[in-house]
C-alpha cells in the first residue's frame, strides 16, 4: 500500500481505538493538560530565560545571569513528562 493509504489506515485505527475507550481518552487529555500546565508554569514566571549582555562572538557560550533557571526548567519539564 502507498504511504498515504498506510497513513489513513493508521489514523482510522487510532480514532477507532479512542472511540472505543472514551474514559481512557478523557484521562489522556487530562494528563496532557496537566503536563502542559506544568511546562507553562516552568517558563511563565520569568519574562525571558536569558537576560544580560551577550557579546559577539561569544553569545553561544555566554552563561545566563540566572544560574538556577536551567536546572529548574529541566525539573519542571521532567515532572511534566513523568505525569
Number of C-alpha atoms within 10 A of each C-alpha: 6 7 8 9 10 11 12 12 12 12 12 12 12 11 11 11 13 15 12 10 10 11 11 13 14 12 11 13 12 12 16 15 13 15 20 15 13 19 20 14 14 18 16 12 9 10 8 8 14 16 11 10 10 14 10 8 8 9 10 9 9 14 13 15 12 11 10 9 16 12 10 13 16 13 14 18 20 14 13 20 15 9 11
